[in-house]
């Protein structure tokens, strides 16, 4: 189903994925926008998928697609790994919700504590959004300060205050969020320690700093070790709780997350996605004195924390099976190597064809964007030492997008057998050299198709 220059991409896409279009017509009368997650919106309609295995998934029309959504980042072992499937099936037979404590929650928590440097204590939640909500509440209890600082373009779930500056344009009041809630957040651009210190000096009521430790929107504007080290020092100096949101990076960039890679230990960490083996589930891990606010203690406030699906047995089973594999280090290393290989090969392609595109990113996260400036980058040899376009400029890397080009690239890539997330994607340990090479060829054909329509 390769894209050709003889018909428009939109027309080819509509014909090739006709059954998906039929389903979308039904969904439009049922769900707002016809989808169940904002990221699944697509012009003119999204692809519907029937099943997935390894690095591949299949549309309802039967088209095989290399997958770079990887469960919104929740898969590192690929889709439906046999050991995780078996663990969930066995747990299903024993029960899905006991309304009671169970052995698996202990084993799951012990694996988190073994792998994650800051994890003196652990508390499971139902999702990543719940985990960041809990981390910020614990920080408020510990410091007595109501506000927190975050960075432009960093996503921490969809509860009220964290939606401030999560997306471009960063200075717009989030829809549906009260000014009082939004006022609890102080937001600054990333990678500038002077701006952070200025904000902490100006806002004495800030008690926590939260960030995605490799950069917002999984590395659109990469953050690396030097900034994290400086941030750790500032938080210690100003008495702020440092929170790493490792919902994406946890168990992906390394078994111990970004904090293990860079040797920077936060006070609290939020996790989800890979934590639960691709099933729903999250947790907060960190210093025992901070997690102690969940405990009843004489003379101390106790934070209530219910949650019907906290440490759900099915999620625990999937999480245990996944983290046992993660502990070997092999899945993260393979996924990172695939990401690095893909970035380098794409840059070789763009240079060979003299196309004004560039690939960049860290670890197993890959971005391909048009219209870079300056010399082409040398091949990256490490996981987080590659060239960053536009000098790391936030507005150029994470600002307004050409949505016509964005959707056209998605259409073209799908027509060439790859489900690529707009300008970006993530790899798993099942993204082999053959899969990477197939992706490069899909990019070549897709950009040719975009250029034929004046969009490349």
N, C-alpha and C positions, 0 to 999 in steps of 0.2 A: 503494500500500500504506500509506495513512495510518493512524496509530493512532486508535482510536475509544474512546469511554467505555462502549461497550455490552458489551465483553468485556475480560477482564483483559489487561494487556500481555503477560504470560507466555504466555497462550494464543494471542494473535495472533502473537507472535513465533515460537512453536513451529510454527504452521501455515504462516506465510509463508516460513520458512527450513527447511522439512522435509528437503530434501536435505542441508543442512549437518548437521542432526541425525543423519541416517543415517551420514554420514561420521564424525561424532564417536563414534558407537557402535562403529565399527570401530577408531578410533584409541585408544579407552580400553583395549583389550586389548594395545596395542602400545607406547604412550608413557605414562610417568607423568603422571597427570592428563589424559591424552588429548591433550596439546599439546606443542609443542617449544620454548616460551618462556613463562615465567611470566606475562608481560603478556597472553598470548592466552587465559588462562583466563577463562571467562565463565559466569555462571549464566543459563540451564541448559546452554548449549552455545555454542561460538563459531561465527561465520560463516566459511564457506569461500569463497575467492575464486578465480575462474578467470583473470582478466586485468585489466589496468589501463592507463590512458592519461591523461596530463595530471593533472587534479585528481580524476579519477574511477576507480572500480574496479567490477567486476561480480561479484556473488555467483554461486555455482554454479547457483542457481535462475534467474539472468538479471536480478536486480534491480540497477539502476544506483545506485551510492552515491558521494556526495561524500566524499573521503578526507581525514581529518585525522590518521591515523597516519603517513602519508607515509614508509613504510618505516622506522618507528621513528626518524624524523628524518633518514634518510639521503638523502632526495630534496629538492632545492631547485628543480630544473628541472621537477618533475612526473614522473609515471611514463613510462617508455619514450620519452625525448626522442630524436628521429630521429638527431641527430648522435652521441649516445652509443651508441645501438643499432648504428649503422653502424660506429663505431670498434671495438666489441666483435666484431661479425660479421667484420670484416676481419682482426682479430687471431686469431680462432678458426681461420681458414683457414691462418694462418702458424704457429700452435702455441700451446698453452696453458701449457706449462711446459718451459723449455729446460734447467733445471738449470744455468743459466749467466747471466752478465751480459748485458744487452741495452740497446739505445738508449732504449727507452721509459722505463726507470727513471731515466735521467739527465734526460730531458725533464720527467718527473713531479716529480722532486726539485727541479729548477730553478724550476718553477712554484710549488711550496710556498715556496721561499726568496724568490721575488719578491713573494709576497702576504703572508706572515706576518712581522711585524716582528722577532720573536726568532730567526728561523730562519737562524742562521749555518751550521749543519750539519743534516743530515736523516738519519734511519734508518727505513726502512720495517719494519712488523710485519704480523702477520696479522689483528689486530683492535684495538679500542680497549682492551680489557682488557689485552692484551699491551703496549700502549703505556704505560699507566699503571704497569704492573709494571716496565717498563724505566726509566721516568723516576725512580721511587723508588729503584731499584737504583743508577742513576747518581748520584743525590743522596747515597746512603750512601757510595759510593766517594769522592766529592768531599769530603765533610765529615768522614768517619770517624765519623759519629753514626748510631746504628741506628734511631732513632724518627722518626716524622713526625706532623704535626698535620693534621687534617682537620676538616670541619664537619658538624654534625648534618643529615641529610637529603641529603647530597651523595653521588652515586653515581659510583664510579670503576672499575666492572667487578666481577667476581665472584671475584677472587683473595683470599686469606685476609684479610690485615690491613685492606684497604680496605672490607670488608663491615661493619666496626665502625660503628655509628651511622648506617648508610646509610638505614635505614627506622625508622619509629615502631613501638614505643617504643625510643628511641635508646640506652637504658642496658641493653638485653638482650644477653647474650653471643650472638654469631652461631652458629647451628647448624653443627656440623661443623668449626668453627675452634678450634684449640688455644688455651688461655690464653696460651701463649708467643707465638704469632703475633698474637693480639689485643692483647697487651701492647705491641706495637711501635707502636700507634696511640694518639695523644692526641686526643680529639674534644671540640669545644666548639660551642656554638650560633653561628650566623652573625651578621654585622652588628654585632659588639661588639668593637672593637679592644682595649678594656681586658681583656676575657677572653683574647684572643689573647696579649697581652703578659704577663698573669699566668701563662698556661700555659708560655710560652717561658722565663720566669724560673724557674718551678718544675721544668721539665724541660730541663736543660742538654744532655741527649742527643738532643733533637729537632733534626734537621738539614734538614728540608724541611717546607714547607707546601703542601698541594694543595687546590684547590677548583674547582668549576664557576663561572666568573667572572660569570655572570648569575644564579646561584642554583641550588641543588640541585633535582633532578627537573625540569630545564629551567624553572626560575624559579618554583617554587611559593612560595618566599620570595625575592623579587627581591633581587639584589645589584647595586649601582651604583657609579659611578666613585669617590666619596669613600672608600668602604670599601676598594676595590682600591688606591687611592693610599696609604692608611694602611698596608695590608698590605705593599705593596712597601717602604715605609720601614722597617717592623718587621723584615722579612726581611733587609734590607741591614744593619740595626743589629745583629741577633743572629746574623748569619752563616748564615742558612738559605737553602736553594734554594727559590725560589718557582716552583711548578708550576701552570700553568693547564691544567685538563682541558677542552679545547675539542673534545671528541669530538662534541658536539651543536652548540656555538656556532661552531666553526670553519667558515668559508665560508658560514655561515647568517646571522649578524647583520650581517656585512659581509664583503667579500672577504678582509680580514685578521683576521677574528674579533673577539671582544670586546676583545682587547688593542689592536687598531687603533682601535676606536670610542672607547675610554676613554684611549688614549695611555699605557697602563701596560704595560711590557715585562717579562714573566716571564723566568726563567732557562731554563725548559723548558716545552714545550707538547706535550700528547698530542692526537692527532687521529685520526679515523676517519670512518665514515658518508659525508658528502658528499665527503670527500677522495678516495674510491675510486668516486665516481659511483654509489653505491648497491650496489656489489659489496663482498665482504669485503676489508678492508685497513685498516691503520692506520699511524701513524708517530709518532716523537718528533722534535721540532725544537727547537733552542735554541743556547745558547752553545757555541762550538767546543771550549772547554776541558773542558766536561762530556761532550760526545759523544766526546771523545778517549779516554775510558776504554774504548771498544770497540776501539781500535787497539793493536797491539803496540808498546810503547815501552820502551826500556831503563830499568830500575829502577822501572817503574811497573806496577801490576796491570792485567791485561787482562780485561775482562768478556766472556765468551763470549756470542755471540748468533747461534744458528742459527735456523731457522724455514722450513719447507718452502715456505710461500706468501708469504714476504717479497718485496714488489715483483713479485708475480705478473703476467705480461704482460697477462692479461685485465683485472685490476683497474687496472693502469697505463693501459691504453687507455681505460677508462671514466673514470678520474681525470683524464687529460689533457684529454679532450673536455669534461668538466665544468668543470675549473678554467679553461680558456680562456674559457668563457662567464662564469664567476664573475668573472674579471678585468675584465670590462666594467663591473661594478657593478650592472647592470640586474636580474639575478635576485634578488639580496638586497634591492634597493630595492623591487621589486614584491611580494616575499613579506612584507616588513615593512609595506608599505602595506596589504596585504590583512589582516594581523593587526590593525593599528590600526583599520581600518575595521570589521572584525568586532567588535572589543571595543566600539567606540563605538556601533554599531548594536544590539548586544545590550543595552547599558545603556539605550539609548533605549527598546527594547522592554520591558525590565523596569520602567522608570519609568512608561511609558504604561499598563501593565497592573497597576501597583502590586504587582508580585511581589517577594518578598523574596529576590532573587537579584542577583548582581553579576558583571560580567566584568572581568578585569584581566590583566596580563601585559606583557611587553616584547618588542619586535622582532616576529618572526613566531610567537611563542608565545602562546596564548590559553587562559585558564582561566575557567570559569563555575562559581560556587559559590553554595550557598544560605546564607541566614541571616546576611548581613552586618549590621554595626552602624553607626549614625551616618548622616550625610547621604549622598545619592547623589553620585557623583563627577562633575565636569565632564568634557566631552569631552577626550580626550588629543590633543595636536597633534604630539607627537614620538614617537620609537620607544621611549623608556625614561624617560618623565616622567609616566606615569600614576599614578593613585591606587593604593595598596596597602592592601587590607582589613585589619582587626583590628590596625592599627598595625604590621604586619609580624610579628605574633606567630607564632613557629615552630609551636607546638602547635595553634593554630587553623587555620593554612594548610596544614600538612603532617602533621598528627597523625592520629588515628583517623578513619576515614570511616564514614558510614552506608552499608554495602555493599548493603543492600536498595535504597536510593535510587540508588546508583551504578549497579547493574546495570539497574534499571528505566529510568534515563535512557538508558543504552546501547541497551536494547531499543527504547525509544520513538524514539530518533533513527534507528536502523536502519530501523524501520518507516516513518519519514518520509524515508528516502533519504539519510541521512548516517551515516558511520562515525566517531563521536566517541569519543575515548579517555576514557571515564568522565566526569570533570569538565574535560577539557582536550583540546587539539589543536594542531597546527602547520600552517602554510600553506606553499604553494610559490608560485613566480611564475605558475603557472597557475590560482591561485585568483582568478578575475576578480570584478568587481563583481557579475555575474550569479550566480556561484557563492556569493559571500558572502550575497547577498539570499536565495537558496534556503536557505542554512543558517539564516538568521534565522527564516524561515518554519517551518523544521523545528523549531527551538527553541520557537517559539510553540505549535505543535501538541503537541510532546512534553511541555512543562511542563503544558499543559492536561491531558494524559493522566495525568501524575503526580499532579496535584491531584485528579483524579477518583478516584484510588486512595489518597488521603490521604498522598502522598509528596512533594508539591510545596511 
